[in-house]
């Protein structure tokens, strides 16, 4: 397979061209012939013009790429090495929503041929590839694993907004249903991943490795958030505590904050789902998720307390929230906990303005039914800096005071600014 791909006698398809799929497809397209498939025709048309709909890649990334963009699933018949990189979100009950990956499995299965390879990159719980996706591939194709086709799993490690750790510079974990599949999959990824590959023992091991990477980060941030709740009651500055503790060589430097996005705030629920399915109720993971999910409500309540302390009626106040993307310097608003914070504030009848230089107003309106303001005013009672975008870091306390009326309040969720030396600004951070 690998040699025929190199000679371009066979093609690679990448199914799902979002934050994960598009960078990978373009990296593959530097060496192989690629078919990039996505069900969103509008996005496909943008990519045909060299535009990344996610606004992560510059137009230069498309130059010289041997890639055909299509929204027609029948074009998958022309490929022999299929990479599934669709999102795996959670539903409103925080259960895994496998519809995208199962739908992709169906589309690939309908176009599967003898000798084909299918590699899943979507984050799932251990066992999903073989127990949920494989039966669909076999049913739709009429083919059998091992005898007719091979499968594998290679967890995505894309970090949105990170221009240094790009897809080809991050070590790739790969796995296959047998030794032959593992070797062919490894060689194909090795051709474009400069950092190399790590061969996992089994597909389930690779799936589990992915899901615990983000669960580990979730738990560490949950610990920091719990510390911030404790230290807030004690009147101790959490950042000052962490700065002091970080002087020890083996202290893990995590920060408190809102945990959103499509990975850290989502992946633990996949592991929780599978564990509960097996009759085990995880205590640590569940507690960490509860702490992180409760942070928007805590921050909103804290602001209300500060407003009342300043002699203001919350229902007669106006607050500016700066930043709604799930992390700094990206356009991605998926699973933004800032949106949850805004709703919590609105539940107190606070009038909220939202601004973000990276977010799309249309996407925010569609996803959250919230409106980004075109122009910020100068009569806010409080300002919440929720995301540490680079252009926010250049601002100073005098700027914030110029946007607020009497008894100004600044909430610095990311700890960007130094605490003021004077009492003309009420300052608070996690």
C-alpha positions in Angstrom: 0.0 0.0 0.0 2.6 2.5 1.1 4.7 2.1 -2.1 1.7 2.5 -4.3 0.7 5.6 -2.5 4.2 7.0 -3.0 4.1 6.3 -6.7 0.6 7.9 -6.8 -0.9 4.7 -8.2 -3.3 4.9 -5.2 -4.8 7.9 -3.3 -5.4 9.0 0.2 -8.7 10.4 1.3 -9.2 12.5 4.4 -12.8 12.6 5.6 -13.6 15.8 7.6 -11.7 18.9 6.8 -11.8 20.9 10.0 -9.1 21.9 12.5 -7.7 18.3 12.3 -8.4 17.1 8.9 -7.4 20.0 6.7 -3.8 20.4 8.0 -3.3 16.7 7.8 -4.7 16.5 4.2 -2.4 19.3 3.1 0.6 17.7 4.7 -0.2 14.4 3.0 -0.7 16.3 -0.3 2.9 17.4 -0.3 3.9 13.8 -1.0 0.8 11.8 -2.0 -2.3 12.3 -4.1 -5.2 13.3 -1.8 -8.9 13.5 -1.9 -10.2 15.9 0.8 -13.9 15.2 1.6 -16.3 17.2 3.7 -20.1 17.3 3.8 -20.1 21.1 4.0 -20.2 22.3 0.4 -19.6 26.0 1.4 -16.4 25.0 3.2 -15.3 22.9 0.2 -15.7 25.9 -2.1 -13.6 28.0 0.2 -10.8 25.4 0.3 -10.9 25.2 -3.5 -10.0 28.9 -3.5 -7.1 28.3 -1.0 -9.0 29.6 2.0 -9.1 27.7 5.4 -12.6 28.1 6.8 -11.2 27.7 10.3 -8.8 30.5 9.7 -5.8 28.5 11.0 -3.8 28.1 7.8 -2.5 30.7 5.4 -3.2 30.5 1.6 0.5 29.3 1.2 -0.4 26.0 2.8 -2.5 25.1 -0.2 0.2 25.9 -2.8 1.6 22.9 -4.6 -0.7 20.5 -2.8 -1.9 17.5 -4.9 -5.4 17.5 -3.5 -8.9 17.3 -4.8 -11.6 18.9 -2.6 -15.1 17.4 -2.8 -18.4 17.1 -1.1 -19.4 14.1 -3.1 -18.9 10.8 -1.1 -18.7 8.8 -4.3 -15.3 10.4 -4.9 -14.1 8.3 -2.0 -14.1 5.3 -4.4 -11.0 6.7 -6.0 -9.0 6.4 -2.7 -7.5 3.4 -1.1 -6.2 4.8 2.2 -8.9 6.6 4.1 -8.3 8.8 7.2 -11.4 9.7 9.2 -11.0 13.0 11.0 -14.5 14.1 11.9 -15.5 15.7 15.2 -16.7 13.7 18.1 -18.7 16.1 20.3 -21.0 15.4 23.3 -24.8 16.0 23.3 -26.8 18.2 25.6 -26.7 15.4 28.3 -22.9 15.2 28.0 -23.0 11.8 26.4 -20.8 10.9 23.4 -22.3 12.0 20.2 -21.0 9.4 17.7 -23.2 10.5 14.8 -20.4 12.2 12.8 -17.9 9.3 13.1 -20.6 6.7 12.5 -21.9 8.6 9.5 -18.3 8.9 8.1 -17.9 5.1 8.6 -21.1 4.6 6.6 -19.8 6.9 3.8 -16.5 5.1 3.6 -18.1 1.7 3.9 -20.3 2.3 0.9 -17.2 3.1 -1.2 -14.8 0.5 0.3 -12.8 -1.8 -1.9 -10.7 -4.9 -1.3 -7.2 -3.9 -0.1 -8.3 -0.6 1.3 -7.1 0.9 4.6 -9.3 2.9 7.0 -7.6 4.9 9.8 -9.6 6.8 12.4 -8.2 9.9 14.0 -11.4 11.2 15.8 -11.2 11.1 19.6 -13.3 8.2 20.9 -13.5 5.8 23.9 -11.4 2.6 23.9 -13.1 0.0 21.7 -15.2 2.4 19.5 -13.2 1.8 16.3 -13.6 -2.0 16.5 -16.9 -2.2 18.3 -18.9 0.7 16.7 -17.2 1.7 13.4 -16.0 -1.6 12.1 -19.4 -3.3 12.0 -20.7 -0.4 9.8 -17.8 -0.7 7.5 -18.4 -4.4 7.0 -22.1 -4.1 6.7 -22.0 -1.3 4.1 -19.2 -2.8 2.0 -20.0 -6.5 2.3 -16.3 -7.0 3.0 -14.5 -8.5 6.0 -11.7 -7.1 8.2 -8.4 -8.9 7.7 -9.5 -10.8 4.6 -10.5 -7.8 2.5 -9.4 -4.6 4.2 -7.4 -3.2 7.2 -8.2 -0.7 9.9 -6.1 1.4 12.3 -6.3 4.3 14.8 -4.0 7.3 15.0 -5.1 9.9 17.5 -5.0 13.5 16.3 -2.7 15.9 18.2 -3.6 19.2 16.5 -3.3 22.2 18.8 -5.3 25.1 17.3 -3.5 28.4 17.4 -0.1 26.8 17.8 2.1 27.8 15.0 5.2 26.0 16.4 3.8 22.5 17.1 2.3 21.9 13.7 1.0 18.5 12.6 4.2 17.3 11.0 6.3 18.3 14.1 4.2 16.3 16.6 5.0 12.6 17.3 2.2 10.5 15.9 0.8 7.4 17.7 -0.3 4.8 15.2 -2.0 1.4 15.5 -3.4 -1.3 13.3 -5.6 -4.4 13.4 -2.6 -6.6 12.6 1.1 -6.4 12.2 0.9 -5.7 8.4 -1.6 -3.0 8.9 0.6 -1.4 11.6 3.7 -1.4 9.4 1.9 0.1 6.4 0.1 2.7 8.4 3.3 3.7 10.2 5.3 4.0 7.0 2.7 6.2 5.4 2.5 8.6 8.4 6.3 8.5 8.7 6.6 9.9 5.2 5.1 13.2 6.3 5.5 13.4 10.1 9.0 14.7 10.7 8.7 14.0 14.4 8.3 10.2 13.7 5.7 7.7 14.9 5.1 5.6 18.0 3.6 2.1 17.3 0.9 1.3 19.9 0.4 -2.3 20.8 -3.3 -2.3 19.8 -6.0 0.0 18.5 -7.6 0.1 22.0 -4.3 1.2 23.5 -4.0 4.1 21.0 -7.7 5.1 21.6 -7.1 5.1 25.4 -3.8 7.0 25.1 -5.6 9.8 23.3 -8.6 10.1 25.6 -6.4 10.2 28.8 -4.1 12.9 27.4 -6.8 15.5 27.7 -8.4 13.9 30.7 -5.1 14.4 32.6 -5.1 18.1 31.7 -8.7 18.4 32.7 -8.0 17.0 36.1 -4.9 19.2 36.7 -6.9 22.3 35.8 -9.7 21.2 38.0 -7.3 21.0 40.9 -6.1 24.5 40.2 -9.7 25.7 40.0 -10.5 24.1 43.3 -7.5 25.8 44.8 -8.7 29.1 43.5 -12.1 28.5 45.2 -10.4 27.8 48.5 -7.9 30.6 48.3 -10.6 33.1 47.3 -12.3 32.4 50.6 -9.0 32.9 52.4 -8.3 36.2 50.6 -5.1 34.7 49.1 -4.0 35.5 45.5 -3.9 32.1 43.7 -1.4 33.3 41.1 0.9 34.4 43.8 0.7 31.0 45.4 1.3 29.2 42.1 4.3 31.4 41.3 5.8 30.5 44.7 5.1 26.8 44.3 6.5 26.8 40.8 10.0 27.5 42.1 10.1 23.7 43.0 11.6 21.8 40.0 8.9 19.2 39.8 5.8 21.3 40.4 3.4 21.1 37.5 2.6 24.6 36.2 -1.1 24.5 35.5 -3.4 27.5 35.8 -7.1 27.9 36.9 -9.6 28.9 34.3 -12.5 28.1 32.1 -12.2 24.7 30.4 -13.9 24.6 27.0 -13.1 23.7 23.5 -13.5 20.4 21.6 -10.9 18.4 23.5 -10.2 19.0 27.2 -13.8 19.7 28.1 -15.2 16.9 26.0 -12.9 13.9 25.9 -13.3 12.9 29.6 -17.0 12.3 29.0 -16.0 9.6 26.4 -14.0 7.8 29.0 -16.7 8.3 31.7 -19.3 6.8 29.3 -17.3 3.7 28.6 -16.4 3.2 32.3 -20.0 3.5 33.4 -21.0 1.1 30.5 -18.7 -1.5 32.2 -20.3 -0.9 35.6 -17.5 1.3 37.0 -18.3 4.8 38.3 -15.1 7.0 38.2 -14.8 9.3 41.1 -11.8 11.5 40.3 -12.7 12.2 36.6 -16.3 13.0 37.5 -15.3 15.4 40.3 -12.9 17.1 38.0 -15.5 17.6 35.3 -18.0 18.9 37.9 -15.5 21.5 39.2 -14.6 22.8 35.7 -18.2 22.9 34.5 -19.3 24.9 37.6 -16.7 27.6 37.1 -18.8 30.0 35.0 -21.5 30.0 37.7 -18.9 30.7 40.4 -17.4 33.6 38.4 -20.8 35.2 37.7 -21.7 34.9 41.4 -18.4 36.5 42.4 -18.9 39.4 40.1 -22.4 40.0 41.5 -21.0 40.1 45.0 -18.4 42.6 43.8 -21.0 44.8 42.2 -23.1 44.8 45.3 -20.0 45.6 47.4 -19.5 48.6 45.1 -23.1 49.8 45.9 -24.5 48.7 42.5 -27.7 46.9 41.6 -26.6 44.0 39.3 -29.9 44.4 37.2 -28.9 48.0 36.5 -25.4 47.3 35.4 -23.6 46.8 32.1 -20.6 44.4 31.8 -18.1 44.0 28.9 -16.8 40.4 28.3 -13.7 40.4 26.2 -13.1 37.1 24.4 -15.5 34.3 23.6 -13.3 31.8 21.7 -12.3 28.7 23.7 -8.7 29.7 23.8 -6.3 32.5 22.9 -5.6 33.6 19.3 -8.0 31.2 17.6 -11.4 31.6 15.9 -12.8 28.4 17.3 -15.9 29.0 19.6 -16.9 25.4 20.0 -17.9 24.5 23.6 -16.9 27.9 24.8 -17.3 28.2 28.5 -17.3 32.0 28.1 -20.7 31.6 26.5 -21.9 29.8 29.6 -20.5 32.6 31.7 -22.4 35.2 29.7 -25.6 33.3 30.2 -25.0 33.1 34.0 -24.5 36.9 34.0 -27.7 37.4 32.0 -29.6 35.2 34.6 -28.8 38.0 37.1 -30.4 40.5 34.6 -26.9 42.0 33.9 -26.7 43.7 30.5 -23.8 42.1 28.8 -21.7 43.2 25.8 -19.3 40.7 24.1 -16.3 41.5 22.0 -13.7 39.3 20.3 -11.3 40.1 17.5 -11.0 36.5 16.4 -14.5 35.2 16.6 -17.0 35.3 13.7 -20.2 37.3 14.7 -22.2 35.0 12.5 -20.9 31.8 14.1 -21.4 33.2 17.6 -25.0 34.2 16.7 -25.7 30.8 15.2 -24.0 28.7 17.9 -25.0 30.6 21.0 -27.7 33.1 20.0 -25.4 35.8 21.3 -24.4 39.1 19.6 -20.9 40.5 19.4 -20.9 44.3 19.7 -19.5 46.4 16.8 -18.2 49.1 19.1 -17.5 49.0 22.8 -18.7 52.0 24.9 -17.2 53.8 27.9 -19.9 53.3 30.5 -19.3 49.7 31.8 -19.7 48.9 35.4 -17.3 46.0 35.1 -15.1 44.3 32.5 -14.2 40.6 32.3 -11.1 39.7 30.3 -12.0 36.0 29.6 -9.4 35.0 26.9 -5.8 36.0 26.8 -5.6 37.0 23.1 -2.2 38.6 22.3 -3.7 42.0 21.5 -5.4 42.0 25.0 -2.0 41.5 26.7 -0.8 44.9 25.4 -3.6 46.7 27.3 -3.1 48.4 30.6 -5.2 49.2 33.6 -5.7 52.8 32.6 -7.3 51.5 29.3 -9.9 49.5 31.3 -10.6 52.4 33.6 -11.3 54.6 30.6 -14.1 52.2 29.6 -15.8 52.2 32.9 -17.9 54.5 35.1 -17.5 55.1 38.8 -16.2 52.2 41.0 -14.8 50.2 38.1 -14.3 46.4 38.4 -11.9 44.3 36.4 -12.0 40.5 36.4 -8.9 39.1 34.9 -9.7 35.4 34.4 -6.3 34.5 32.8 -4.2 36.5 35.2 -2.7 38.7 32.4 -2.2 41.9 34.3 -0.4 42.9 37.5 -2.6 43.7 40.5 -3.1 47.5 40.8 -1.3 49.3 43.5 -4.1 51.7 44.2 -7.7 51.2 45.2 -9.3 53.2 42.3 -9.9 49.9 40.5 -11.4 46.7 42.1 -9.4 43.9 40.6 -10.0 40.1 40.9 -8.6 37.0 39.2 -9.0 33.3 39.7 
